[in-house]
Amino acid sequence: MLDAVLYLRRSDVGPAAAWWADVERYPHGAPGIVRELMRGPSVACDPTEAEQALAWARAHPAWVEDPAPLYAHDPNAEPG
């Protein structure tokens, strides 16, 4: 059986763009997967990596919920 793969995706819409700008000022504290998202719109990862990156991101003082600056996408999830 193959391990689950998720795509951690970046959103630069509205308030999310300000979150990325704040993180990019001091990128060294960000997890590697978040630093990878600074260079592109999406990164393949396992569920644990996605969970850890999202936990770090949500703890950042500039975090916003709508739209979230990053989110996990499961390509095998049922639509709807």
C-alpha angles and dihedrals in degrees: 000000000000121000116251116266124203130183116228105208134197125227120198096178121128114313091006089070090060090053091054091047090053093048092047091057090067107018097160093082093053122097114258093252091056090049088052089055088057086069100043147010100255142022128193113229144151121264093258093054090048092049093050093047092048092049090052091046094049090050091055110106093232094054116135127190102209106075100008111220091227134014140173121249121197108206090198096053119114112256118245 
